[in-house]
Amino acid sequence: MSNRRINPYDKLTGLAVLSLVLAPVLAAVHIDLAVADAKHGEGDFGSKVEAMLQAKSNQLFGIHKPLQESAPATSGDYRTLSQSADDQVLLAKGLHAEYLTRKAADKTDMMVFWPNIINATHLVTCVEGGRENITANKLNPSVQTIDLESGAVTTVLRGMDRCDGIRRTDWGTVLVTEETSDGGAYEILDPLALTEGTLVNRGGSDVIDSNDNPISGQVAYREALPTMAWEGLTVLPSGVVIGGDELRPGSDSLDSDGGAVFKFVPRNPRSGSGTITNLTDSPLVSGNVFAMTVSCREKTSSSFPQYGQGCEVGHAAWVKVIPGQARIDANTKRATGYYRPEDLHSDPTYTGEGVRFCWANTGREAAENYGEILCGIDSNPLGSNNLTIDSRTGLEYLADYGETRGYAVASVNRFAEGDEDFNSFDNLAFQPRTNNLYVIEDHANGDVFACLPDGADRDIKTDGCVKILSVRDTSAEPTGFTFSADGRTAYVSIQHSRDGLMPKVDDYATDDVLKITGFRIP
């Protein structure tokens, strides 16, 4: 024991300083706990934990104060020319909205930075409108660019059917995909070098300009990738593409599976760096497609892979499917089906071998299926670029000769599950520098939630989520949410609002794309 005498004044001074520092946090916690007690009774521990999460949102999320309620319902045509950006969204305290543009094409969906996230000058966006003639000589806009300084919108490509999933590749191209049952994938060499191109026929690479002159070398249809309802996807530097089929179980028949998660493995993986100048040099030219089959047995078992209903998380193998009939093949070959897999992203902070990828299963809130976020780890996405055959079934699987029993294996588990207020998950966005995952809802007056990564606790799920944005227009929803490189600015499309009070642009209805600032890095 120390013989040092403690000066009571020093001790009291220290306590006084500490109390000044902690007073705002403790006061907020006290208030929120009091509210929780009033609502749920003093014994409700879960409510107190939720209240503490709200009170500490500044330290955990860089958000001064999250939203408690979603925006109230509206009716009729809400959007007008005279509105400010704040009229479009309800925001957590400390966040601010401004218009990037009010002239994005109607149903503007997912978006990527160009030429990269660090030195971005533009957003490249997918427009989820169906293929149609909007005038006698003009098809629907499908891919657009938005200048980040001026907000100017330029149509790059027309004539896709419900362009939705979009990603920039490490070799300097943009991959755009269609969210429809026979959806395809198209690779664009340089979206700033192509203006007013029109896809002559879906499922082909023929593109013409506004005077019907052929445009060569700018767009390639990637028939080696799966045909499905594309939405979320990640494109790895090697050329591996992982994406989900946005399909509800029971859609094709009463007992048909939901959407599978597919993986394209290039025949010639990319090992170099830099930008390609010819689309024939892309690793997406050829390869094999596999569907994920989650097993009810571990990878070391002689019964692996053992598939069936109930096998949705755990060790998984990759069964080979035919790209042009990927959905049918996945169902026949017992790949795991999910409830409308939507957006999917790789985790940029993952430091283990391979890739960690997370995706949203939307579910159906009216049926009290509130949706979920699942995350998988694929430690060797390329596998051995060979096949192994299951002697019991004759099915071909992606091989990994370094793995037990020679199967390439992924591992899947749930990261978040929905509830009555947090549901219908659609888009996802990892916030740079924090690894917080932002989850965007797909319904009227849709909300955006920020979710913490899993911490050091026992479970393997998010440590908690708070609401940070809610769309004011009931006819619209938020989508395409994405962060700038510093994690302090986000962009979001307020999609498919009723536009009876708004003028058309390019003979087409419009959407607002907002710039949201005020995010702090805790």
Residue pairs with C-beta under 8 A, 6 or more apart in sequence:
25 55
25 56
25 59
28 54
28 55
29 51
29 52
29 55
29 56
31 55
32 51
32 52
32 54
32 55
33 48
33 51
33 52
35 51
36 44
36 47
36 48
36 50
36 51
37 44
37 47
37 48
39 47
40 47
49 464
50 464
53 60
53 464
53 466
54 65
54 66
54 68
54 466
57 63
57 64
57 65
57 66
57 92
57 466
58 64
58 65
58 520
58 522
59 522
60 452
60 464
60 522
61 434
61 436
61 450
61 452
61 466
61 468
61 522
62 434
62 519
62 520
62 521
62 522
63 92
63 93
63 94
63 95
63 450
63 466
63 468
63 519
63 520
64 92
64 93
64 94
65 92
65 93
65 94
66 92
66 450
66 466
66 467
66 468
67 90
67 91
67 92
67 447
67 466
67 467
67 468
67 469
67 470
68 467
69 470
70 90
70 421
70 445
70 447
70 467
70 470
71 89
71 90
71 445
71 470
71 471
71 472
72 445
73 444
73 445
73 474
74 472
74 473
74 474
74 475
75 474
76 498
76 500
77 475
77 498
77 499
77 500
77 501
78 472
78 473
78 474
78 475
78 476
78 497
78 498
79 88
79 473
79 476
79 497
79 498
79 499
79 501
79 502
79 512
80 501
80 502
81 102
81 501
81 502
81 503
85 97
85 98
85 99
85 512
85 514
85 515
86 97
87 472
88 97
88 471
88 472
88 473
88 494
88 512
88 514
89 97
89 469
89 470
89 471
89 472
89 478
89 492
89 494
89 514
89 516
90 469
90 470
90 471
90 472
91 97
91 468
91 469
91 516
92 466
92 467
92 468
92 469
94 518
94 520
95 468
95 469
95 516
95 517
95 518
95 519
96 516
96 517
96 518
97 514
97 515
97 516
98 514
98 515
98 517
99 151
99 512
99 513
99 514
99 515
100 123
100 146
100 148
100 151
100 491
100 513
100 514
100 515
101 146
101 151
101 152
101 153
101 512
101 513
102 502
102 510
102 512
103 151
103 153
103 505
103 510
104 125
104 127
104 144
104 146
104 153
104 493
104 510
104 511
104 512
104 513
105 127
105 129
105 140
105 141
105 144
105 153
105 155
105 505
105 506
105 508
105 509
105 510
105 511
106 127
106 129
106 496
106 499
106 508
106 509
106 510
106 511
107 127
107 128
107 129
107 495
107 496
107 511
108 125
108 126
108 127
108 128
108 144
108 479
108 480
108 493
108 495
108 511
108 513
109 125
109 126
109 127
109 128
109 163
109 164
109 479
109 480
109 493
109 495
110 125
110 126
110 164
110 165
110 166
110 231
110 343
110 427
110 479
110 480
110 482
111 123
111 124
111 125
111 126
111 146
111 166
111 480
111 482
111 491
111 493
111 513
112 123
112 124
112 166
112 167
112 168
112 174
112 482
113 120
113 122
113 123
113 124
113 168
113 482
113 484
114 120
114 121
114 122
114 123
114 124
114 145
114 168
114 174
114 191
114 192
115 121
115 172
116 168
117 484
117 485
118 485
120 148
120 484
120 485
121 147
121 148
121 149
122 145
122 146
122 147
122 148
122 191
122 192
123 145
123 146
123 148
123 482
123 491
123 513
124 143
124 144
124 145
124 156
124 166
124 168
124 174
124 191
125 143
125 144
125 145
125 146
125 166
125 480
125 493
125 513
126 142
126 143
126 163
126 164
126 165
126 166
126 176
126 177
127 140
127 141
127 142
127 143
127 144
127 163
128 162
128 163
128 164
128 179
128 495
129 140
129 141
129 142
129 162
129 163
129 508
130 140
130 161
130 162
130 180
131 139
131 140
131 159
131 160
131 161
131 202
132 139
132 140
133 139
134 140
134 507
134 508
135 507
138 158
138 507
139 158
139 159
139 198
139 199
140 158
140 159
140 160
140 508
141 155
141 158
141 506
141 508
142 157
142 158
142 159
142 160
142 163
142 176
142 199
143 155
143 156
143 157
143 160
143 163
143 166
143 174
143 176
143 188
143 191
144 153
144 154
144 155
144 156
145 153
145 154
145 156
145 191
145 192
146 152
146 153
146 513
147 153
147 154
153 505
154 195
155 195
155 196
155 506
156 188
156 191
156 194
156 195
156 196
156 197
157 176
157 186
157 188
157 194
157 197
157 198
157 199
157 207
157 219
158 196
158 197
158 198
158 199
159 198
159 199
159 200
159 202
160 176
160 178
160 186
160 199
160 202
161 178
161 180
161 183
161 202
162 178
162 179
162 180
162 183
163 176
163 177
163 178
163 179
164 177
164 178
164 179
164 230
164 231
165 175
165 176
165 177
165 179
165 230
165 231
165 232
165 233
165 243
166 174
166 175
166 176
166 177
167 174
167 175
167 233
167 234
167 235
168 174
168 175
168 235
169 175
169 187
169 235
169 282
170 235
170 236
170 237
170 270
170 273
171 270
171 274
171 275
171 276
171 281
171 282
171 283
172 190
172 274
172 275
172 276
173 187
173 188
173 189
173 190
173 276
173 279
173 282
174 187
174 188
174 191
175 185
175 186
175 187
175 188
175 222
175 233
175 235
175 241
175 284
176 185
176 186
176 187
176 188
177 183
177 184
177 185
177 186
177 230
177 231
177 233
177 243
178 184
178 185
178 202
178 229
178 230
179 229
179 230
179 231
179 246
180 229
181 228
181 229
181 327
182 202
182 203
182 227
183 227
183 228
183 229
183 230
184 202
184 203
184 221
184 222
184 223
184 225
184 227
185 221
185 222
185 225
185 230
185 284
186 199
186 205
186 219
186 220
186 221
186 222
187 219
187 220
187 222
187 279
187 282
187 284
188 194
188 218
188 219
189 217
189 218
189 219
189 276
189 277
189 278
189 279
190 218
193 218
194 207
194 215
194 218
194 219
196 209
196 210
197 207
197 208
197 209
197 215
197 218
197 219
198 207
198 208
198 209
198 210
199 206
199 207
199 219
200 206
200 207
200 208
203 221
203 223
204 221
205 219
205 220
205 221
206 214
207 214
207 215
207 216
207 218
207 219
208 214
208 215
209 215
217 278
217 279
219 279
220 279
220 282
222 284
222 285
223 323
223 324
224 264
224 284
224 285
224 286
224 287
224 289
224 323
225 241
225 264
225 284
225 289
225 323
226 243
226 245
226 262
226 264
226 289
226 321
226 323
226 326
226 327
227 323
227 324
227 325
227 326
227 327
228 243
228 245
228 246
228 247
228 259
228 262
228 326
228 327
229 245
229 246
229 247
229 259
230 243
230 245
230 246
231 243
231 244
231 246
231 341
231 342
231 343
231 344
232 243
232 244
232 341
232 342
232 343
232 344
232 345
232 359
232 360
232 428
233 241
233 242
233 243
233 244
233 344
234 241
234 242
234 243
234 344
234 345
234 346
234 355
234 357
235 241
236 242
236 346
236 355
236 381
237 270
238 266
238 269
238 270
238 271
238 283
238 381
238 382
239 264
239 266
239 268
239 269
239 270
239 282
239 283
239 284
239 287
240 263
240 264
240 265
240 266
240 269
240 355
240 381
240 382
241 263
241 264
241 284
242 261
242 262
242 263
242 264
242 344
242 346
242 355
242 357
242 378
242 381
243 261
243 262
243 344
244 259
244 260
244 261
244 262
244 338
244 341
244 342
244 344
244 359
245 259
245 260
245 261
245 262
245 326
245 327
245 330
245 341
246 259
246 340
246 341
246 342
247 258
247 259
247 327
247 337
247 340
247 341
248 258
248 259
248 339
248 340
248 364
249 256
249 257
249 258
249 337
249 339
250 256
250 258
251 258
252 331
256 331
256 337
257 330
257 331
257 335
257 336
257 337
258 337
258 338
258 339
258 340
258 341
259 327
259 337
259 338
259 339
259 340
259 341
260 291
260 292
260 326
260 327
260 330
260 331
260 335
260 336
260 337
260 338
260 341
261 291
261 292
261 336
261 338
261 341
261 344
261 359
261 376
262 289
262 290
262 291
262 292
262 321
262 326
262 330
263 289
263 290
263 291
263 292
263 318
263 378
263 381
263 398
264 284
264 287
264 288
264 289
264 290
264 323
265 287
265 288
265 289
265 290
265 381
265 382
265 383
265 385
265 398
266 283
266 284
266 285
266 286
266 287
267 285
267 286
267 287
267 288
267 385
268 283
268 285
268 286
268 287
269 283
269 382
269 385
270 283
276 282
288 320
288 398
289 320
289 321
289 322
289 323
289 326
290 318
290 319
290 320
290 321
290 397
290 398
291 318
291 319
291 321
291 326
291 329
291 330
291 333
291 335
291 336
292 316
292 317
292 318
292 335
292 336
292 376
292 410
292 412
293 305
293 307
293 316
293 317
293 318
293 319
293 333
293 334
293 335
293 336
294 307
294 311
294 312
294 313
294 314
294 315
294 316
294 336
294 412
295 301
295 304
295 305
295 306
295 307
295 311
295 314
295 315
295 316
295 317
296 306
296 307
296 308
296 310
296 311
296 314
297 303
297 304
297 305
297 306
297 315
298 304
298 314
298 315
299 315
299 317
299 403
299 404
299 405
299 407
299 409
300 404
300 405
302 405
304 315
304 317
304 405
304 407
305 315
305 316
305 317
305 319
305 390
305 397
305 407
307 334
307 335
307 336
308 334
311 336
312 336
312 338
312 412
313 374
313 412
313 413
313 414
314 411
314 412
314 413
315 409
315 410
315 411
316 336
316 376
316 409
316 410
316 411
316 412
317 397
317 398
317 407
317 408
317 409
317 410
318 383
318 397
318 398
318 408
318 410
319 330
319 333
319 334
319 335
319 395
319 396
319 397
320 387
320 395
320 396
320 397
320 398
321 329
321 330
321 333
321 335
322 329
330 337
331 337
333 395
338 361
338 374
339 361
339 362
339 363
339 364
339 369
339 371
340 361
340 362
340 363
341 359
341 360
341 361
342 359
342 360
342 361
342 362
342 425
342 426
342 427
342 442
343 359
343 360
343 426
343 427
343 428
343 440
344 357
344 358
344 359
344 360
344 428
345 357
345 358
345 359
345 428
345 429
345 430
346 355
346 356
346 357
347 355
347 356
347 357
347 358
347 375
347 430
347 435
348 430
348 432
349 430
349 435
350 356
350 377
352 377
352 379
353 379
353 380
354 377
354 378
354 379
354 380
354 381
355 377
355 378
355 381
356 375
356 376
356 377
357 375
357 376
357 378
358 373
358 374
358 375
358 376
358 415
358 428
358 437
359 373
359 374
359 375
359 428
360 371
360 372
360 373
360 425
360 426
360 427
360 428
360 439
361 371
361 372
361 373
361 374
361 425
362 371
362 424
362 425
362 426
362 442
363 369
363 370
363 371
363 372
363 418
363 423
363 424
363 425
364 424
365 371
365 418
365 420
365 423
365 424
365 443
370 417
370 418
370 419
370 420
370 422
370 423
370 424
371 417
371 418
371 423
371 424
371 425
372 414
372 415
372 416
372 417
372 418
372 425
373 414
373 415
373 416
373 417
373 425
373 428
373 437
373 439
373 451
373 462
374 412
374 413
374 414
374 415
375 412
375 413
375 414
375 415
376 410
376 411
376 412
376 413
377 410
377 411
378 408
378 410
379 409
379 410
380 400
380 402
380 403
380 408
383 398
383 399
383 400
383 408
384 399
384 400
384 401
384 402
384 408
386 398
386 399
386 401
387 396
387 397
387 398
387 399
388 396
388 397
388 398
388 399
388 406
388 407
389 395
389 396
389 397
390 396
390 397
397 407
397 408
398 407
398 408
399 406
399 407
399 408
400 406
400 407
400 408
400 409
403 409
413 460
414 461
415 437
415 451
415 454
415 460
415 461
415 462
416 425
416 439
416 451
416 461
416 462
416 465
417 461
418 424
418 425
421 447
421 467
422 439
422 441
422 447
422 449
422 465
422 467
423 441
423 443
424 441
424 442
424 443
424 446
425 439
425 440
425 441
425 442
426 440
426 441
426 442
426 446
426 477
426 479
427 439
427 440
427 442
427 478
427 479
427 480
427 481
428 437
428 438
428 439
428 440
429 437
429 438
429 440
429 481
429 482
429 483
429 490
430 436
430 437
430 438
430 483
431 437
431 438
431 450
431 483
431 487
431 519
432 483
432 484
432 485
432 486
432 487
433 486
433 487
433 521
434 487
434 521
434 522
435 453
436 450
436 451
436 452
436 453
437 450
437 451
437 453
437 462
438 448
438 449
438 450
438 451
438 468
438 481
438 483
438 490
439 448
439 449
439 450
439 451
439 465
440 446
440 447
440 448
440 478
440 479
440 481
440 492
441 447
441 448
441 449
441 477
441 478
442 477
442 479
443 477
444 474
444 475
444 476
444 477
445 470
445 471
445 472
445 473
445 474
446 470
446 471
446 476
446 477
446 478
447 467
447 469
447 470
447 471
447 478
448 467
448 468
448 469
448 470
448 478
448 481
448 492
449 465
449 466
449 467
449 468
450 465
450 466
450 468
451 462
451 464
451 465
452 462
452 463
452 464
452 465
453 462
453 463
454 460
454 461
454 462
454 463
455 463
457 463
469 478
469 492
469 516
471 477
471 478
471 494
473 494
473 497
473 498
475 496
475 497
475 498
476 494
476 495
476 496
476 497
477 494
477 495
477 496
478 492
478 493
478 494
478 495
479 492
479 493
479 495
480 491
480 492
480 493
480 495
480 513
481 490
481 491
481 492
482 490
482 491
482 492
483 489
483 490
483 519
484 490
484 491
486 521
487 519
487 521
488 517
488 518
488 519
488 520
488 521
489 515
489 516
489 517
489 519
490 515
490 516
490 519
491 513
491 514
491 515
491 516
492 513
492 514
492 516
493 511
493 512
493 513
493 514
494 511
494 512
494 513
494 514
495 511
496 511
497 511
497 512
499 509
499 510
502 509
502 510
503 510
504 510
